[in-house]
Amino acid sequence: MKVQIVLTDESGATFEGFADLTPKLSSRPTRSSRASSRKGSPVRANFSTPMRAFVKTHARTLSGPKKFALLVAYLSKNNPEKTVPFTDIESNWNKMTGLLGKYNPAHSTRAKDNGWVDSPKQGVYVIVPGWEIILNAT
């Protein structure tokens, strides 16, 4: 399995890299590892579903910044090279306030601070590779 790792130190310097991971071989799974494996496999986003169904499926337990990243990911179809205008994000968010809640402008800033989205220029956003971690966080 290939993973991408992005680290930021105290001074704000960012370090990126890729690594190949191999499964750890063990003689017998412990009780706790068996219980955790039953909790379910990682959540995968299906971008071919309709937007409301996609948001309803994934946004229930997410915070505002995570919902913002989820919406950017859907609108860009998880393509980090595709820019999404803020007006499209806000318009779609306001169509789904029952699912997403009221929009707060701080959501976009916090999503950028956490490294889930980026804004290459004012008024547009792109999804950052690795954002999917928000779907599997508890």
C-alpha positions in Angstrom: 0.0 0.0 0.0 1.4 3.4 -0.9 0.7 6.4 1.4 1.4 10.1 1.2 2.7 11.8 4.4 2.6 15.5 5.0 4.1 17.0 8.2 4.3 20.6 9.4 6.8 21.5 12.1 6.5 24.3 14.7 8.1 26.9 12.4 5.5 26.2 9.6 7.8 24.3 7.3 6.0 21.5 5.4 7.6 18.1 4.6 6.0 15.7 2.2 6.8 12.2 1.1 5.5 8.9 -0.1 6.1 5.5 1.5 5.3 1.9 0.7 3.7 0.0 3.6 3.5 -3.7 4.0 1.2 -5.6 6.3 2.6 -6.5 9.7 2.7 -10.3 10.1 1.7 -11.6 13.5 1.2 -15.1 14.9 -2.3 -14.5 16.2 -4.6 -11.5 16.4 -5.2 -10.2 19.9 -8.7 -9.7 21.3 -8.5 -5.9 20.9 -7.4 -6.1 17.3 -10.2 -8.5 16.4 -12.7 -6.1 18.0 -11.4 -3.1 16.1 -11.4 -5.0 12.8 -15.1 -5.7 13.2 -15.9 -1.9 13.5 -15.8 -1.8 9.7 -13.5 -1.0 6.8 -12.5 2.5 5.9 -15.2 4.6 4.4 -14.9 5.3 0.6 -16.6 8.2 -1.0 -18.7 7.4 -4.1 -18.7 10.6 -6.3 -21.3 9.1 -8.7 -24.1 9.4 -6.2 -26.4 12.5 -6.3 -25.1 15.4 -4.2 -27.8 15.3 -1.5 -27.4 11.5 -1.0 -23.6 11.9 -0.9 -23.8 14.6 1.7 -26.4 12.8 3.8 -24.3 9.7 3.8 -21.1 11.3 4.8 -21.8 14.6 6.6 -23.9 13.5 9.6 -21.1 13.4 12.2 -18.7 15.9 10.6 -17.8 19.3 11.9 -18.3 22.4 9.7 -14.8 22.5 8.3 -15.0 18.8 7.4 -18.4 19.4 5.7 -16.8 22.2 3.7 -14.0 19.9 2.6 -16.5 17.2 1.8 -18.5 19.6 -0.4 -15.4 20.8 -2.2 -14.4 17.1 -2.8 -17.8 16.4 -4.3 -17.9 19.4 -6.5 -14.4 18.7 -7.8 -15.2 15.0 -8.1 -12.0 14.5 -6.0 -9.8 16.0 -8.6 -7.1 18.1 -6.9 -6.5 20.0 -10.2 -10.1 21.1 -10.6 -10.8 24.5 -9.0 -14.2 25.1 -7.4 -15.5 28.7 -7.2 -16.6 29.8 -3.7 -19.9 30.9 -5.2 -20.7 27.3 -6.2 -19.8 26.0 -2.7 -21.9 28.6 -1.0 -24.9 28.1 -3.4 -24.8 24.3 -2.9 -24.4 24.6 0.9 -27.4 26.9 1.1 -29.5 24.4 -0.8 -28.7 21.7 1.9 -28.9 23.6 5.2 -31.1 20.8 6.5 -28.1 18.4 6.1 -25.2 20.8 6.6 -26.5 23.5 8.9 -26.0 27.2 8.5 -22.8 28.2 6.6 -20.1 29.9 8.7 -17.2 31.6 6.8 -14.8 30.2 9.3 -15.4 26.7 7.9 -13.3 27.4 4.8 -10.4 28.9 6.9 -10.4 26.0 9.3 -10.5 23.4 6.4 -7.4 25.2 4.9 -5.7 25.2 8.3 -6.2 21.5 8.6 -4.9 20.8 5.1 -8.1 19.4 3.6 -8.5 22.2 1.0 -6.4 24.9 -0.5 -7.1 28.2 -2.1 -4.7 28.9 -5.0 -6.3 32.3 -5.5 -9.0 34.3 -3.9 -12.5 32.9 -4.4 -11.6 29.4 -5.6 -10.8 26.2 -3.7 -9.2 22.8 -4.5 -9.3 19.6 -2.6 -6.0 18.4 -1.2 -4.9 14.7 -1.6 -5.4 12.9 1.8 -8.6 14.8 2.7 -10.4 11.4 2.9 -9.1 11.0 6.5 -12.1 13.1 7.6 -14.4 10.3 6.6 -12.7 7.8 8.8 -12.1 10.0 11.8 -14.3 9.5 14.9 
